[in-house]
Amino acid sequence: MAAEHRFEHLALVLRTRGPARLRGGDEADAATAANKQNRTGHSSALQSGVTSALTHWESRQARRDQEGLPSIEAGIPLLLKIDTSLDMEDLRHYFAFEIVSEQEDGFVIVASEDLELTTFQQKLSDFVTSVKGSASVAKIHELRDDPTQEERLGRILSEALLAEWHAMDNDNKYIVDVSVACTGNWQISRRPKEPKRRSKAAVERWAAKEEKWRRDRGDAYGRWDQLKEDRLQGVKAIVDHYAGEELLSVDGQPRGVASLPDCFTLRLRLPAKGLKDLVLNYPYVFEVTEPDDIETPQQVYREYAAAAQKIQIIPPEEGAPAICVIDSGIQEQHLWLEPAIDKLTSHCFLPGTPTDVADYVEDGGHGTRVAGAIIHGETIPQEGQIRTHVWVQNARVLDATCTLPKEIFPPVLFREVVNRYNQGPRRTRIFNHSINAVAPCRKRHMSAWAAEIDYLSQEYDVLVVQSAGNIWSTGAPSRIGVVELIGRGKTYPDYLSDNSCRIANPAQSLQALTVGSVAYGQFRIDDWQSFAGRAGDSSAFSRCGLGIWETIKPEVVEYGGDFLHAPGNPPSVSTPHAAGSCYPELLRSTLYGGPAYDRDDVGTSFAAPKVTRIAGCLQAVLPEQSCLLYRALIVQSARWPEWAEALNPVQQTALLKRIGYGIPDMERATRNTDHRATYITAKDKSVCAGECHVYQVSVPYAMRRPGDDYDIRIEVTLSYVAEPRRTRRTHRGYLSTWVDWVSIHKGELLETFITRALRIEKDYQKEGDSLGWTIESNPVHGRLRGVRRSTGTVQKDWALVKSNALPENLCIAVRGHRGWSRDPESAARYSLVVSLEIVGKEIAIYEPLRAAVQELQAELEVDAEAIVEVDE
């Protein structure tokens, strides 16, 4: 049987599509209902807030004028508390507010160019007398009186800046990242619908409307571009007044501007008095943070055993996939690397040194280790002919101390790297990014760095494999390490759930495939003992999830080693050289001496490239497919260690937060077996808000006979991308369109599921029970409570079903939901993967499932032809 095919992935058949049947809105908000019953009182309370806001704003502007400070463009910052069901579009449409920042707790920061708030005050009057178009006033619960802006500051400033805000010396200079909203108070109208009756006059009227809509759409984007430029100049005027500066790149172009559709971010150096003026008075500022300190940990000096091996490394084929390593440079002449390095594309992005691409990090380098893990994987070969399968490209961004200079803004740098290599001769699509900030990611807004990854993933077809970040062995009060955590009475692995151990920026990026680290197993030597007790346990240093908006992060893990500890007060935590079997085998830079490879370092930095290696192999096997599919197949292939199956649901939920979906597997990702079949969507699919696509997998009778009782593992992974918007603070508001999936139930007929998934009939009859998914979209429905699969852009779930309980047709519905965008052409791109595996390998299933796909495709083709004949 195996000789007849290569166990290739099977086609996932799209059965039908149509409008999605989505769950109705939430129950009516009690405060909103009360406001409708007390229109006069509610309107009066909001009017009082308006009066206070106007008074304080006019007072501040008069004071600024007296002091000769630069003028601020029209725009009053307001803090509203709203009904969470209120559409942000209503605030713009009915009240002429611009959304500066949506908060996660029912608050929203808005700005009004109307300095008298005339439109809003008119709506308040209309609400009292129930004038049409004023009903949304009931959903604005409060206009918060915030005369000192303390509450607004608390929602804009980072924790560190907020703590020292009032104690700042006005003349001290600060380097900060300032994010400014530029969404405007206009939107794109709905696209005209084509006429049902195709008369000449109707078509001409529609064509005229269509042409006008396209002009208006182009004008809207032009206005947004101009708005961004105007606000850039507005901020610059304040910065120049205080003799501050934008940090510039080596070529003199602004380095500090990372642009996204709804905002821009500047890295500024200016005195505290200028920073305070900008934050307090420029209404469109929605986030101010200090720059992240970039680190990739290098451990204490170790003893080396010199060893030179004779080996022949054969270069990849010319058309092989390329992987860009964004790191500290690479020792390109290294014996184990040189044939696979794409030297013509090597580039240094540090100021003034474009050709200096060596790895100067002492004690073995960093980028060199990463490159070696991509090319050779878990074990460094020591003899013979070794054929390599990917080209490695060297993008040096870190200096000799393995840090990123403060003058370089990570989002801008990242865009430069991706543009250079993705638009280069090899059209690079896979990027390894083993670089993180030293502190846990912030959870207020998606950072500019992480959002840039999300935006580039939407703009181009790229996959960023991102390390989760490391916890130091010991640290400082603001950046505590393992020693300090233990000193506070926390124990491994429970301390990994501490907020200080959360994944580090930019690992919270929704589109990046974030990789954590696991240990090789238990180890003891002298007084030293590993933290991990089993293979697959979380590494003691590996940062964990959940991520922003409770997304499952990291999605996968790989072997990156472990810390060891020895008794003491405080205890010793380190990586003693004698415990080499606890560490991954990695190539080393020999620039400062030492062996060409060794087991002498640990980190999520070195777990990530092992996953990148799988991505490169997927591109080699499926070169025409998208990176969304590569990401889906990697996550689909991931499994927990066998011992995890014996844990109870509470323990498994904790494990999910530490190691995500588990350790990916090259074989499961790239091919199938007689006992496992994987279905994939061909090319990316697009789904708009309110749209639903139903996929069907026919399950042969031989697999679901009543007398059999085999365990069948069903796995489903959805991977999608949509346009991000940084000013939003919910996962549904962050993306232009968000997507989820639902499945058929046990005992549910195909027709019933289609009716349940599509909005084609008013009512439907619920049939059967859930297949028993592990996570589910609702955090109280799955076997693991408190987590949900639908918040991230990669959504995996799995279930163990008895063969005699399998549905005749396993169906998955992919549904689009409206996010922030009102553009009728806005859509999300996605790939879907479904796998069936017979756990005990009692019978072969691949061939029967392959035949069933062919039969289903033929059946649908016949149905389509019959429909065409009837229409004719």
N, C-alpha and C positions, 0 to 999 in steps of 0.2 A: 504493500500500500504506500509506504513512504516513498518508493521510487517514482510514483506517478505524479507527485507534486513536491514542492519544497516547503510545505506547511506555511504557505503565505497567509497573510491576514485576509479575512473574508469581507465582502462588501456588505455594509449595513444598509438595508433596503428602506427607503423612504416610502411609507405606505400612503400617507395623505398629509395634507396641510390645510390650514384654515385659521379662523379667528380663535384665540385661546379662551377657554372657560376659566377665568381667573376668579379667585375668591373675592367676595364683596368687601367693602370698606369695614373698618373697625366700628365697634359700637359707638354711638354718639357720645361725645365728651360732655360730662356733667356741667363743667364750667360754661361751655358754649351754650348748652340748653338754658342755663340760668341767665346768661346774658340776653338771650332772646326774650325771656320772660320779663326782664328788667331793662328795656332798651334805654330809657332815659338815664337811669343810674349808671349803666355801663358807658354810655356815650359821655356822660359828665366826667367819669373817672379818667377816661382816655383824654378828654379835652384838658383836664388838669395836668396830665403828663405832657401834653403838647405845649402848654403855656410855660411849664417849668423848663422843658428842653430848649424852647426858643429863647427864653430869658438867659439861661446859662450860656448858650451858643453866642448870642449877641454880646454878652459881657466878655467872653473870651476873645472874640474878634476885635472888639474895641480896644482891649488891652494890648493885643498884638499890633494893632495899628499905631498905638501910642509909642510902642517900643520900636517901631520901624521894621518889623519883621516882614518877610515876603508874604504876599497875599496867597490865600488858599482858595482854590477853585470852589465853586458853589457845591455844597454838600454837607448836610447836617448828619452826624452819626447818631443813630437811635438804636436802643436795645429793646426788642419786643419779645414778649412771651406769648406763644401762639398755641392753638390747637394743632397737635402734630399731624392731623389729617389735612391741614390747610396746604393747598398746592402753592409752592413758591411762586409760580406763575401768577397767581391771584394777587400777590403783594405788588407785583409789577403792574399788572393789567388794571387793577381797580384803584390802587393807591399811589401809583407812580413812584414806588420805592425801588431802589436798586439793591439787590441782595449782595451784601459784602461777605457774609459768612453765615452758613447754617450751622447751628450747634446741635449736639446730640440730645439735649435735655429739654427740648421745647422752646429754646430761645433762638433768636435770629438777630444778627447785626445787620441793619440796613442803613442806607443813606438816601437823602432826598435832595435833589437839585433845587427844588422849590423851597426857598428860604423862609417862606411863610407857612409852609405845609398846607397850602390852600386846598389841594385836592383831598388830602386826608381829612381836613376839618369839614369839608363839604360832605364827605361820606358819613362822618359822625352825625351831622344834622339830618342827612337822609335816612340814617338807620333808625332814628327816633320815630320817624313817620313812615317807616317801612317802604321807602322808595326802592324801586327795582335796581339791582346792582349794588346794594349796600349790605346785603346779608352777611358777607364775609367779615364785617366788623365784629360780629359775635365771636369769630374764631381768633381775633386778636385779643387775648386775655388781659394784656397789660402793656403799657408803654412805661418801661421802668424809669423812675426818676433816679438818675445817677449823676448828680451835680459834680462830683469829684472824679467821675469815670473809673472809680475803683473796680466796679464789677466788669466793665468793659475791658479794663487792663488785665483783669484776671483771666479773661477769655482770649486775650491777644498775646500776652507776654509768656515766655517760657517760665518754668518754675524758678530757675536761678535768677533771671532778670527781675521777676516780680519780687523776689525776696529782698533784693538790694535796691529797688527802684527809688525809694524815698531817701536812701542814704548815699545815693550816687553823688560824687563830687562833680559839679557842673563842668569843670575843665578837663576831667579825665576822658580820654578817648576810648571808645568801644568799637569793636568789630562785631557787626550783627548782620543777620540775614533778615531782610524786611520783605514781606509778601504783600502785594497790593492787588486788590480785585479790580477787574475792568470788564464786568459783564454788561454794563449799560442797562438801560431800562426799556429796551426794545427786544423783540423776538422775531423769528421768521414765521410768516403766516402759513396756514395749511395749504398744501399744493392743491390746485383745482382738480376735481375728479373728471375723468373722461366721460363724455355723455353716453348714456345707454343707447339712445337712438342716434345712429350715425348719419343723420341728414347733413347736407353740405353746410347749412346755416349753423347747426349746432356745433359741428366740428370747427368751423371758423371762429365762433364765439369762444369755444374752449381753447383754441390755439392762441387767441389774443390774450386770454386770461393766463394761460401757461407762460407766454412770453413775458407778460408783466410780472408774474410771480418770480421768474428767473432773474429779471432785472432787480426786483426788490430784494431777492435773496443775495445777489452780488453786492448791492448797496449796503445791506446789513453787515456783511463781512467787512466791507470797506470802512464802515463806521466803527466797527470794533477795532480794526487796525489803527485808525486815527485816534480812538479813545485811549488805546494803550500808549501811543506816542505822546499824547497830551499829558497823561498821568506820569509818564516817565519824566517829562520835562518839569511837571509840578513838583515831584520829589526832588529832582536835581536842583531846583531853585532853592529849596530849604537846605539841602546838603551844602550847596555852594555858599549860602549865607553864613553858615557856621564853620566855613573853611574845612568842611569834611571832604571826603573823596569816595568815588566809586573805585573799587579795586580793579586794575586793568590787567590785560594779558600782555604778553611780550610784544605782540604786533601793534599795540596801542588801541585795539578795539575793546569795547567794554567786555570784561570777563564776567561781570557780576550779574548778567541778565539771563535768567533761565525762563523761557517763555512757554506758557501753556495757554490754551484758548481763553480761559477765564481770568487769568492773573499773570503777574510776572513777579520775580523775586530778585532783589538786589543785595549784593554783599557790600556793606558800607563801613567806612571808618569815619566816625564823627564824635565830637565831644558829647557828654551826657546831656547838656542843655539843648543841643540840637536834636538828640534822640528823643528827648521828652517832648519837644515841640512837634516833631514829626508824628509821634505816636498819639499824642493827645489831640492834635488839631487836624491831621490829615484823615479825612473820614473813611478812606478806602483801604487803610491798613488793616489786615486781618490776622497777621501773625508776625511776631518778632522773636527770633531765637538767636542764641549764640552759635557760632559754627561748631560742627561736630569735630572732635579730635579723632583723627583717623588712626587706627592701629591694626597691625596684624602681629600677634605676639611672637617674639623670639625668646626662647628660653635661655637659662643660664648656660655659661660655657661648659662644654662637655669634652671628654676625652674622645679622640677619634682613632680608629684603626684604619690605617691606610691600606687600600686594596685596589688594584687596577686589574680589570678583567678584559680579556680579549673577546670582542664580540663584533659582528657585522650587522649594522642597522641599515635596512634597505628603505629608501625613501618611498613615500606614498606615490600613487599614480598622479599624473599631472592634474586630472579632473577630480581628485579626491576632495572631500569637504574640508573647509578651513575653519579653525576655531581660534578666536582672538582671545589672548590672555591679557587682561587688564590688570597690571600688577607692578612689581618693582623692577621689571626688566628680566632678561633671561641670559644665562651664560650660553650664548648661541653656539659656541665651539665645543660644547660638552659632548663627549663621546656618544652618550646615549640619546642626545637630542639633535645634533647638528644636521643629519640628513633630513629631518622632518620639519626644520625651521624654514618658514617662508621669508627669507632674509630681505628680499626686495621691498617688503611692506613694513619692516621694522621701523618704529618711530617713537621718539621720546617726546612726551607732551609737557615736560617740565620746562619752565622758561629758559630760553637761550641755549638749549642742548638738544636739538631735534635728532641728531644722529647718535647720541650717547645712550645706547639701549642695554648696556650691561647690567647685571644684577649685583649691586654694590652692598647689599645687606650682609653684614658680617654673620659669621657662624653658620654658613651654608646657604645663604640666600633665601629668598621667598618665592619669587616668580619662577625660578628654576625648579623648585620643588613642585609647584603647581603644574608646570609644563610636563614634568616627568610623569605625574599621576595621570594626566590626560593621555599621554602617548602609551604608557606601559601599564597603567592600572594598579592593581593591588601588589604585584610582585615585579621587581626589577630583574629582567632576564640577565643571566651571567655568561651565557655562551651560545654559540651557534648563530645562524642567520635569523634575524628578527625583522619581519615586514611590518612597517607602520601603515596606518590607514587614514590618517588625517594630517593636514598641514597645520602647524601651530604658528600663529602670528603674534608678534611681540609688541604690545602697546605699553610702554613704560610710563607710569603716572606717579609712582612713589619714589621718594628720594632714598639716599643711602641709609637713613634711619628707619626706613619702611613707613614713612608718614607722608601725608599730602600737605604741601605748604598752604598756610591760611589764605594766601593771595589767590589760590585757585579754588573756584567754586565748583563742587562736585557735579551738580546737574549740568552745567555748561560743559565741563570737561567730558562727562559721559556722552553727551550729544556729539561732541567733536569726534570722539573715538568711534562711535557707532556710524556716524556719517562717513568718516574716512574709510572704514573697512567694509561697510555694507555697500557703499557706492564704488568700491574698488574693483579690481579685475576679478577677484574670486567671489564677489557678492556675498561676503561673509554674513552668516545668519546666526551663528552660535557664539556667545560671549561668556567667558568665565570671569566672574567678578568676586574674588576672594578678599574683599576689602569691606570693612565695617567701621562704624563709629565705636568708641570704647564704651559708651553708655547705652542703656536700653532705649529703644525707639519711643518717641512721644506718641500719644494716642489721641491728641486733639484733632489735628489735621494730618493728612498724608503729607510727609515732608516733601520739599521741592526735589530732593534727590530721588526718593522713591517714586514720586509722581512722574518724574522725567523717564524713568524706566517704563512706567505704565504707558506714558504717551508714545514713546518710541516703539513699544511693542504693538500699539494700535496703528501707528503711522507706517511702520515697516513690518516685514515678516521676520522678526528676530526672537531668539530665546536667550534670556539672561539667566544663567545659573549662578545663584547668589549664596554665599556662606551666611549662616545664621548669626555668626559672631561668637566671641569667646569671653568667658568670665576669667578674670585674672586669678592666679593662685593666691595673691595677696594684693590689697589695694589701699585706697585712701578713703576717708569718710564719704566723699562725693562719688566714689567709684569703688565700692567694696568688692573684695574678692572672696574666694572660698574660705580662707582662714578666718576672715571677719564673720562670714555667715555661720561657720561652726561655732565661733566665739559667742554668737548670739543665741546659741542653743538649738540651731537648726541642724538637721541631719540629712545626709544624702539618701535618696534622691529628692526628698521633700523640699530641700532648699531651692531646687530648680523652679519651683512655682512662685518664689519671691519676686516681687516687681522688679527688683534690681537685676534679675536674671533673664528678663524679657529679651526677645530677639533685638538685635541692634540695627539701627538705620544703615542701609536702606532695605533690610531684609523683610520689612513689612509690606513692600511693594506687592500689589495684588497679582501682577503679571510675572514677576520674577519667580523662578522655581527655587525656593529657599531650601537649603540643605543644612541639616544639623549633623552631629557626630555621635557615634556609638562606640563602645569599647570592645576589645577583642575577647575579654573574659576576665576571670579572677586571676590575680597574680600576687605572690608574696615572696619577698626576699629580705632577710635580716629583719629590721624593724619596719620596713616599707611594705605597704599593702595597697593594692588598687582600690578605688572606690567601688568600681563595678564588681558584681559577683557572678555575672553570667555574660556570655557573648551576646551582644545586642542590647545590653543595658546602656542607658544614656551616659555619655562621657561626662565626667565631673565638671568640665569647663563649658559644655555646650549650651548656649542660650536657647530658650524654649518659648513656646507660645502660651496662650493664644496671641494672635497678632492684633492689629488694629481692627476694630469692629468685630472682634471675636472670631476672626478668620483662623482656619486651621493652618498654623505655621509652626515649625517648618513642615513642608509637605512630605519630604523624604529625608532619610539619613544615610550616611555611609560610615565606614570605619575610619575614624580619625584619631584613635588612641584614647588615653585616659591619664588623669593625674594619679599620683600615689601620695599616701599620707603616712606619717610616722608619729608616734606618741610625743606629747609635749604640751606645754601651756604657754603660748598657744601651740597647736600642733604644727608640724612641718608639712607643707604641701608643695610638691615639686615633681620633676621628671628625672629621677636619677638615671644615669647612663646604664647602670646595671640592669635596668628593667626594660631593655630594648624590645622584648616581645610584646610589651604593652603599647608600642608606638608603631605607626605605619612605616613601611619601607619606602623611602623617598630618595630621589636624586638630590644632590647637593651641589651648590656652586663651589668650585675649588679655587676661586679668586684669591682667597686668603689662606689657602691650605686646607688640609683635611681630606677625608675620603670622597670618592665620587658619588657614593650613596651610603645611606646608613638608616638606622632606626633611632633617631635622636630628636624628634620634634613631634608635636601634636597640634591639633587645631581643626576647627571646622573649615579653615582655609584649605585643608588637604583632603577633607571629605568631599567638598563641592566638586573638584575636578574629576573625581571618579564617576560622578553623575554626568558631568559634561562629556566624559568619554562615551557613555551610552548614547547621549544625544548625537554625537558625531557618527556613531555606528548607525543610528536610525536614519540620519541624512544619507549615509552611503547606501543603505538598503532601500529607502523610500525617498529618492532625491527630488521628486516632483511634489511631494507632500509638504504641508506647512509646518511651521514650528509649533503651532497650536496642537497639531497631532503628535509631534514628538513629545511635547510636555505631557499630553494625555497618556501616551503609551508608557512613559517612564513612571508616572504615578500609578497607572493601572498595574504595572509589573511589581509594584512595591508590596511587601508583606511584612507583618510583624514576626519576630522570632517565635518559634514553636511554643516556647514556655509561656508566651503571652496568652495563649488560648485558655489556659487554666486560671487566669485571673478573673476576679469578679468584675461586674460592670463598673463599679466605682474605681477600681484599680486600672481598668482598661481606659477609662476616660482620662485619668491622670497620665497614662502612657501615651495616649493620642496627643496630648498637649506637649509631650516631650519629644516624641519621635514621629509624629504625624502618621502617615500611612505605612511607614516602615522602610525597609531596605529594598531598593529597586534591583531588578535582575535583568542582565543583558539578554539572556535567552528568552525570558517571558516577554520582554519588550519587543524583540525583533522577529520572533518566529513562534510557531505553535507545535503541538505534539499530537499524537493519536488521542490523547486524553484531555486536550485543551484546545478550544477554538476562540479566536479573537476576531471581532467584527469592527470595522472602522468606516467612517464616512469618507467618501472620496472627495478630496479637495475641501476647502473651507466652505461652510454653509453660512448664510446670513439670515438672521431672524429679526424682525422689527417688533416694537412694543405691541402687545396685543395679538401677536401671531403665534401659531403652534405648529410644530412639525412632529408627526407620529412615525416612529420607526418600528419595524416588525422583524422579529427573528422567529422563523418557524421551527418548532421543536418536534422532531420525528417521533412517531408513536413508540418506536423501539426504545427511546430514552425515557418514556414516561408510562410504561406499562404498569397496570395496577399491582401486579404481583412482585415487582421489583422495589427495592428500598435503598437505592444508592444515594450517597450524599453528593449533591451538585452545588458547586460554589459559583454564584453569579456575581460578577463585578461590573460596575458601570462607572465610567469617568467622563465628565463633561469638562472641556477646556474652552474658554471663550475670552474675547477681548472687546472692549468698547472704549469710547473716548472719555478720559477722566476730567474731573473738575475739582481743583484743590480747595475751593472755598466751601465745599460741602463736608459735613462731618458725620454722614451716615453712609453705609455701603450702598444704599439704594440711590442716594443723591449724588454720590461720587462719580458714577458712571452714567453715560448718556442713555444706555439701555442695559438693564441687568437681566440675567437669564437663569433659569433653574430647570430641573427635570423631575418628572413623576413617572411612575411605572404602573403596569397592569397589576391587578390583585390575583391572588389564588382563586381559581374558580370563576374568574371574570371573562366573559366572552369578548372577542375582538371588537365587535360592533358596539358593545356597551362601553368599553374603554374609550373608543373613538368619540362616542357621545359625551363621555365624562371629560375628555380632554379638549374637545372642540366646542365652541359655542354655536352648535347647529340646531339644537332643540332647546326649548325653554327648560324642560325638566329631564332628569335622568334617574334611573333606578340604581342605587349603589349595590354592587355585587362583590362578594368575597372579602377576604382579609388581606392585609399587607403581606408581601413576600417575606417580611421579617428583616428589613434593612437594619444595619448596625447603627447608623447615625441619624438618618432622616432629616428633612428640612425643618421640622418643628423640634425644638430642643426637649420636648417632653414626650415625643412619640417613639424615638429610636431606642435601641437597647442601651446605648450610651447616652445618658441624660446630661443636659447642660451644654451641649454643643450642637451645632447645626451644620449641615453640609452646604447650604445654599448661600452663605455670605461671601465666599471666595469666588474667584474666577476659574478655579479648578476644583471640581466637586466630585469626589469619589464616594461610593458606598458599596457595601457587599453584603450578601446574604447566603446562608447555607440552607438549601431547600432539598427535601426528599424528592427523588426522581418521580415518584408516583404523584407528587403534588405540583409538578411543573405545569404551567399553563401551556395550552397547545400553541399559543402565539405569545412569546415574550415581547411586550411592547413598551417602548420608552417614548414619552412625549417631552420635547424640548420647547419651553415657553419663554417668550420675550415679554419683559415688563418695562413700563416707562420709567426712566431715570430722570436726570435733569433736563434732557433735551426735549424740545418741542418741534424740532425739525422733522417733518414727516418722512424724510429720507434717511434719518438716523437709524442705524441697525448695529447689531453685534455680530461678529464673526465667531463661529464655533466649530469644534471637532468633537465627535462623540465616539466613544469606544465601549464595546460590550464584550464580555468574555464569559464562557461557560467552561467549567472544568469538573471532571468526575474525580472526586478526591481519592477514592480507593482504587482507581484505575481498573475497575472491574470489566468495563467494556470500552471499545474504541468509539469515540464520538466525533472526531474531526471529519472523517469522510462522510458520514450521514448528514452532518450539518452543512457541509459544503454542497452536497447534492440538493439539500433543501433550499439553499440560497438560489441555486440555479432554477429550481422549479418555481419558486416564488417570483423571481424576476420574469420568467416566461409567462406566468399567470397574469402579472400586472401589465405586461406588454400586450397580451391578448385583450385584456379589459380596456386598455387605452385605445386600441384599434377599433373595438366595438363602439366605444363612445364617439370616436371620430366618424364612423359610418352612420350612426344615428344622427349626429349633428348635420351631416351632409344631406 
